[in-house]
Amino acid sequence: MSAFKAPTGTRDVLAPESARFEAIVGRFAHAAGLAGYGLVVSPMFEDAGVFRSGVGESSDVVTKEMYLFEDRGGRTLALRPEGTASVVRAFVQHHPLVPWKAWYATPAFRYERPQAGRYRQHHQLGVEVIGTDDPDADVEVVALLAGFYGGLGLSQVELRVNSMGDSLCMPGYRESLGAYLAAHESELCDEHRVVWARNPLRVLDCKRPECVAVRAHAPRLSDALCGPCREHFDRVLAGLDALGIAWRRDDALVRGLDYYMRTTFEFAALALDAAQNAIGGGGRYDGLVERLGGPPMPGVGFGSGIERVMLACEAEGVTGLEGSGLDVFVVDVVGGAAARDLTAELRRAGLAADRAFDGRSLKSQLKQADRSGARLACIVGPDEKAGDAVTLRWMREEPEDERRGGHQERVARAQVVEAVRGWLR
Ligand code: HAM
């Protein structure tokens, strides 16, 4: 039998790459915590209705890409394709005090055509602010994400923003867009020629050249905004300006999920291929809480794909996310008990320490120490054991340090923690 592999469109993330994954999640958690967001952990699967009603029946995410299954009790469940609908379901169920500010890190599942930067299981970092329509909340979430990207060291990132209007002005716009599309139906791409009427806005989102050409002369969303929506959007833009966050207006930014109202935004990594360069996106969803059975309640948030952020970091040559690695590798050729006790002592002192198992030869253990990336080896052979000492050896060439790789010294066993600290300083 041939060995199993991870399912198509999914990937394993192993060390050392996973150190970058971990650093990205850690920094996001820190940034969200600094801004007053609390972690929300909710099930990876929900009643499929949460996404059907929440994300919407005209989005590809629900109609074409959802992982649906029936459980043994006959319930129709879906693996979470995104975070917002689940968070809003949790909000409706537990009615926490508002404004409720939640952050999450979660896998998301979409049956998409796999390619670089597009997976069937990806991972999202996100925040949601529920219970306020203050434009400053929109500014806060955009600023949080912009600051997070900047803090990672990404500089080639463009913020695109739009407003999609609300339940007052959007229906009129949909109608005029619909009338325009009806007159140009035959020119649309194969898919939208058939389904455009289900949600004419999807044509604005379509990347195929036929739809791109048709929408060049379509009625513009920006011309259709009502007074309050225009004012809301102006205040968002003014807030971004005040915080020095550069933005570009993109009238076609309607996003692929049905719940958006008013502000929408996306961050594009310019170092990535345009088809998959959205590293994060979000917006306002003022009708969603109600759609999922709660009271009328506005909300705003974003999701950012960890894999795409990692690809953008790679494309821009961002460093510093690699993790600090091991401080010391204990090499014990006198039976293993010394390694057991030394690693425990070093770890208790807050040092990153590892060891070899299985009583391997000195050569083999030193090779393993080298491969581990540890800066120091702590060697215990018969002489050291007899003299109640250890030998510390530099494993790396460190340009800023005059002690070159290979330099070694014997230190007293009782002083090992202090000595290692001293060497690493
Ligand atoms: P979304 O734009 O569908 O929005 O996804 C958010 C981010 O997840 C994207 O910008 C992208 O970085 C990443 N992403 C999406 N699909 C894939 C995929 N197949 N492979 C790799 N990465 C992917 C949402 O999901 C909304 N819930 C965001 C939101 C939160 N809006 C308001 N609050």
Residues whose N, C-alpha, C, O or C-beta is under 5 A from the ligand:
A	BS01	HAM	E82 G83 T84 R110 E112 G117 R118 Y119 H122 V127 A278 I279 G280 G281 G282 G283 V300 G301 F302 G303 S304 G305 R308
